[in-house]
């Protein structure tokens, strides 16, 4: 294990990405509203290569890196039927996605892992279990 600035470890912490796909695609005004399923498919395709990778952690240049153990993506509404690319576990929310995202984060915590939930939704953030970490869509989109 090597030490970084300030004596901090450079070894990546393991996290499970839990992604609010609707929130991520809604964070870019790229016409996603004309084709929600297509936009969700593009987000899922961008997530697939992250599984197993060490990436810059959220929080800026001095943030510790994280290793993405798994990627869990929650889709809802018109995007619910998009195919799941390899490397991404797709949760198809039966209604609004927030309850499914919170449940997925709870399952990750119950398994002894750390969920890193990607959303800008403040209401959803308040519903997450203790131990969950949060990053905004901008961080995730910056990894691509």
Residue pairs with C-beta under 8 A, 6 or more apart in sequence:
1 9
1 10
1 11
2 9
2 10
2 11
3 9
3 10
4 10
4 64
5 62
8 64
9 64
10 64
10 65
11 65
12 54
12 55
12 57
12 64
12 65
12 66
12 67
13 57
13 64
13 65
13 66
13 67
13 114
14 66
14 67
14 69
14 113
14 114
15 66
15 67
15 68
15 69
15 113
15 114
15 115
15 116
15 133
16 68
16 69
16 70
16 71
16 72
16 108
16 113
16 114
16 115
16 116
17 47
17 50
17 68
17 70
17 71
17 72
17 115
17 116
17 118
17 140
18 72
18 74
18 101
18 104
18 105
18 108
18 115
18 116
18 117
18 118
18 132
19 43
19 47
19 71
19 72
19 73
19 74
19 117
19 118
19 119
19 140
20 74
20 97
20 98
20 101
20 117
20 118
20 119
20 121
20 124
21 40
21 43
21 44
21 73
21 74
21 75
21 76
21 79
21 97
22 40
22 75
22 76
22 77
22 79
22 97
23 118
23 119
23 120
23 121
23 124
23 137
24 43
24 118
24 119
24 137
24 140
24 141
25 32
25 36
25 39
25 40
25 42
25 43
25 79
26 32
27 120
27 136
27 137
27 138
27 141
28 137
28 141
30 39
31 39
32 39
36 77
36 78
36 79
37 78
37 79
37 81
37 82
39 79
40 75
40 79
40 82
41 79
41 82
41 83
43 73
44 73
44 75
44 82
44 84
44 85
44 88
44 90
45 85
46 144
47 71
47 73
47 85
47 87
47 88
48 71
48 85
48 86
48 87
48 88
49 87
50 68
50 71
50 87
50 143
51 68
51 69
51 70
51 71
51 87
51 88
52 67
52 68
52 69
52 87
53 67
53 68
54 65
54 66
54 67
54 68
55 65
55 66
55 67
55 68
55 143
56 63
56 65
56 143
57 63
57 64
57 65
57 66
58 66
58 116
58 133
58 135
58 136
58 139
66 116
69 113
70 89
71 87
71 88
71 89
72 88
72 89
72 91
72 104
72 108
73 88
73 89
73 90
73 91
74 90
74 91
74 93
74 97
74 100
74 101
74 104
75 82
75 90
75 91
75 92
75 93
75 97
76 92
76 93
76 95
76 96
76 97
76 100
80 92
80 93
81 92
82 90
84 90
91 100
91 101
91 104
93 99
93 100
93 101
94 100
98 121
98 123
98 124
98 127
101 117
101 119
101 124
102 124
102 127
102 128
102 129
104 115
105 115
105 117
105 128
105 129
105 132
106 129
108 114
108 115
108 132
109 115
109 129
109 130
109 131
109 132
114 131
114 132
114 133
115 128
115 129
115 131
115 132
115 133
116 132
116 133
116 134
116 135
117 124
117 125
117 128
117 132
117 133
117 134
117 135
118 134
118 135
118 136
118 137
118 139
118 140
119 125
119 134
119 136
119 137
120 136
120 137
125 134
128 134
